[in-house]
C-alpha cells in the first residue's frame, strides 16, 4: 500500500526501521506526559476537575513508561 507517496515497509523492507523497545517506551512516555499536561491546563481553564485529574493521571503514567524505557535501555532489551 502506498500512502502519501511513501511505500509501506511490506513493499520495501530495506526501508524498515527497527526501534528498540526501550526507546519506544521513552518516546511514548514523553508523549503521554505532554498530553497529560495539556489536559491539566484545559481542565484548569475550563474549570473541569475531572479533566484536570485525567491529565495528572496520564502524566504520571507517562513518567512511569519513560522510566521503564530507560531501564530497558540499560538492561539491553
GROMACS elastic network, one bead per residue, 0.5 to 0.9 nm:
[ bonds ]
;  ai    aj funct       b0    kb
    1     6     6  0.87258   500
    1     7     6  0.64500   500
    1     8     6  0.58430   500
    1    10     6  0.81250   500
    1    11     6  0.74583   500
    2     5     6  0.58538   500
    2     6     6  0.55939   500
    2     8     6  0.60100   500
    2    11     6  0.86931   500
    3     6     6  0.55070   500
    3     7     6  0.66628   500
    3     8     6  0.74698   500
    4     7     6  0.84188   500
    7    10     6  0.80550   500
    7    11     6  0.62697   500
    7    12     6  0.66192   500
    7    15     6  0.89853   500
    8    11     6  0.55186   500
    8    12     6  0.64402   500
    8    13     6  0.81969   500
    8    15     6  0.86268   500
    8    16     6  0.86369   500
    9    14     6  0.77013   500
    9    15     6  0.63597   500
    9    16     6  0.54624   500
    9    17     6  0.87761   500
   10    13     6  0.57236   500
   10    16     6  0.85274   500
   12    15     6  0.58118   500
   12    16     6  0.73889   500
   13    16     6  0.52415   500
   13    17     6  0.89072   500
   14    17     6  0.82346   500
   19    22     6  0.83749   500
   19    23     6  0.66572   500
   19    24     6  0.64582   500
   20    23     6  0.54223   500
   20    24     6  0.62803   500
   20    25     6  0.87096   500
   20    73     6  0.82404   500
   20    77     6  0.72903   500
   21    24     6  0.50924   500
   21    25     6  0.61165   500
   21    26     6  0.86234   500
   21    69     6  0.70275   500
   21    72     6  0.73269   500
   21    73     6  0.80737   500
   21    77     6  0.65961   500
   22    25     6  0.51013   500
   22    26     6  0.61749   500
   22    27     6  0.86706   500
   22    66     6  0.83433   500
   22    68     6  0.71804   500
   22    70     6  0.61044   500
   22    71     6  0.73510   500
   22    73     6  0.51350   500
   22    74     6  0.87077   500
   22    76     6  0.83355   500
   22    77     6  0.66570   500
   23    26     6  0.51076   500
   23    27     6  0.62315   500
   23    28     6  0.85842   500
   23    66     6  0.87094   500
   23    69     6  0.59759   500
   23    70     6  0.75847   500
   23    72     6  0.83647   500
   23    73     6  0.71780   500
   24    27     6  0.52017   500
   24    28     6  0.60545   500
   24    29     6  0.83580   500
   24    66     6  0.88658   500
   24    69     6  0.71062   500
   25    28     6  0.51523   500
   25    29     6  0.58419   500
   25    30     6  0.85194   500
   25    62     6  0.89851   500
   25    65     6  0.57885   500
   25    66     6  0.57315   500
   25    67     6  0.82702   500
   25    68     6  0.68610   500
   25    70     6  0.80880   500
   25    72     6  0.87544   500
   26    29     6  0.50814   500
   26    30     6  0.62456   500
   26    31     6  0.86529   500
   26    62     6  0.85440   500
   26    63     6  0.87352   500
   26    65     6  0.64906   500
   26    67     6  0.70004   500
   26    68     6  0.74117   500
   26    70     6  0.66000   500
   27    30     6  0.52142   500
   27    31     6  0.62451   500
   27    32     6  0.87391   500
   27    65     6  0.88539   500
   27    66     6  0.70222   500
   27    69     6  0.83489   500
   28    32     6  0.61953   500
   28    33     6  0.86110   500
   28    62     6  0.72426   500
   28    65     6  0.73523   500
   28    66     6  0.72297   500
   29    32     6  0.51447   500
   29    33     6  0.62527   500
   29    34     6  0.87743   500
   29    59     6  0.83349   500
   29    61     6  0.73932   500
   29    63     6  0.59082   500
   29    64     6  0.72088   500
   29    67     6  0.80945   500
   29    68     6  0.88367   500
   29    69     6  0.82079   500
   30    33     6  0.50098   500
   30    34     6  0.63448   500
   30    35     6  0.87323   500
   30    59     6  0.85487   500
   30    62     6  0.60196   500
   30    63     6  0.71244   500
   30    65     6  0.82368   500
   30    66     6  0.63828   500
   31    34     6  0.51703   500
   31    35     6  0.62641   500
   31    36     6  0.85283   500
   31    59     6  0.89619   500
   31    62     6  0.72159   500
   32    35     6  0.50281   500
   32    36     6  0.59272   500
   32    37     6  0.85219   500
   32    58     6  0.60903   500
   32    59     6  0.59157   500
   32    60     6  0.85593   500
   32    61     6  0.73544   500
   32    63     6  0.80832   500
   32    65     6  0.87575   500
   33    36     6  0.50206   500
   33    37     6  0.61872   500
   33    38     6  0.86787   500
   33    55     6  0.84364   500
   33    56     6  0.86318   500
   33    58     6  0.65648   500
   33    60     6  0.71249   500
   33    61     6  0.76950   500
   33    63     6  0.66154   500
   34    37     6  0.51531   500
   34    38     6  0.62837   500
   34    39     6  0.86993   500
   34    58     6  0.89896   500
   34    59     6  0.71596   500
   34    62     6  0.85228   500
   35    38     6  0.51157   500
   35    39     6  0.62399   500
   35    40     6  0.86439   500
   35    55     6  0.71709   500
   35    58     6  0.74124   500
   35    59     6  0.72872   500
   36    39     6  0.51013   500
   36    40     6  0.61631   500
   36    41     6  0.86956   500
   36    52     6  0.84195   500
   36    54     6  0.72948   500
   36    56     6  0.58537   500
   36    57     6  0.72267   500
   36    60     6  0.81793   500
   36    62     6  0.81698   500
   37    41     6  0.62245   500
   37    42     6  0.85277   500
   37    52     6  0.86310   500
   37    55     6  0.59321   500
   37    56     6  0.70902   500
   37    58     6  0.83763   500
   37    59     6  0.65340   500
   38    41     6  0.52011   500
   38    42     6  0.60804   500
   38    43     6  0.84779   500
   38    55     6  0.71374   500
   39    43     6  0.59356   500
   39    44     6  0.85289   500
   39    51     6  0.60872   500
   39    52     6  0.59426   500
   39    53     6  0.84730   500
   39    54     6  0.71419   500
   39    56     6  0.79596   500
   39    58     6  0.87992   500
   40    43     6  0.50323   500
   40    44     6  0.62361   500
   40    45     6  0.86844   500
   40    49     6  0.86908   500
   40    51     6  0.65351   500
   40    53     6  0.69966   500
   40    54     6  0.74660   500
   40    56     6  0.63639   500
   41    44     6  0.50234   500
   41    45     6  0.61467   500
   41    46     6  0.85138   500
   41    51     6  0.89273   500
   41    52     6  0.70123   500
   41    55     6  0.82947   500
   42    45     6  0.51053   500
   42    46     6  0.59573   500
   42    47     6  0.81456   500
   42    48     6  0.79314   500
   42    51     6  0.73369   500
   42    52     6  0.71485   500
   42    55     6  0.88904   500
   43    46     6  0.52406   500
   43    47     6  0.56007   500
   43    49     6  0.59728   500
   43    50     6  0.72810   500
   43    53     6  0.80581   500
   43    54     6  0.88769   500
   43    55     6  0.80566   500
   44    47     6  0.51308   500
   44    48     6  0.65424   500
   44    49     6  0.73196   500
   44    51     6  0.83716   500
   44    52     6  0.64609   500
   45    48     6  0.78535   500
   46    49     6  0.87041   500
   46    51     6  0.89448   500
   47    51     6  0.87352   500
   47    52     6  0.85315   500
   48    51     6  0.55013   500
   48    52     6  0.64678   500
   48    53     6  0.88257   500
   49    53     6  0.60767   500
   49    54     6  0.85154   500
   50    53     6  0.50866   500
   50    54     6  0.60832   500
   50    55     6  0.85724   500
   51    55     6  0.61577   500
   51    56     6  0.86974   500
   52    55     6  0.50753   500
   52    56     6  0.63418   500
   52    57     6  0.87005   500
   53    56     6  0.50889   500
   53    57     6  0.61744   500
   53    58     6  0.86194   500
   54    57     6  0.50820   500
   54    58     6  0.61603   500
   54    59     6  0.85442   500
   55    58     6  0.51282   500
   55    59     6  0.60445   500
   55    60     6  0.86223   500
   56    59     6  0.50520   500
   56    60     6  0.62171   500
   56    61     6  0.86014   500
   57    60     6  0.52585   500
   57    61     6  0.62184   500
   57    62     6  0.86035   500
   58    61     6  0.50334   500
   58    62     6  0.60926   500
   58    63     6  0.86777   500
   59    63     6  0.63116   500
   59    64     6  0.87870   500
   60    63     6  0.50280   500
   60    64     6  0.63552   500
   60    65     6  0.86591   500
   61    64     6  0.51321   500
   61    65     6  0.61861   500
   61    66     6  0.86018   500
   62    65     6  0.50178   500
   62    66     6  0.60484   500
   62    67     6  0.85749   500
   63    66     6  0.51138   500
   63    67     6  0.62201   500
   63    68     6  0.85555   500
   64    67     6  0.51610   500
   64    68     6  0.61032   500
   64    69     6  0.86631   500
   65    69     6  0.62736   500
   65    70     6  0.87491   500
   66    69     6  0.50967   500
   66    70     6  0.63795   500
   66    71     6  0.87803   500
   67    71     6  0.62257   500
   67    72     6  0.85925   500
   68    71     6  0.51324   500
   68    72     6  0.61864   500
   68    73     6  0.86908   500
   69    72     6  0.50301   500
   69    73     6  0.62447   500
   69    74     6  0.87527   500
   70    73     6  0.51702   500
   70    74     6  0.64132   500
   70    75     6  0.87273   500
   71    74     6  0.51263   500
   71    75     6  0.61184   500
   71    76     6  0.83759   500
   71    77     6  0.87027   500
   72    75     6  0.50660   500
   72    76     6  0.58043   500
   72    77     6  0.50605   500
   73    77     6  0.60187   500
   74    77     6  0.79067   500
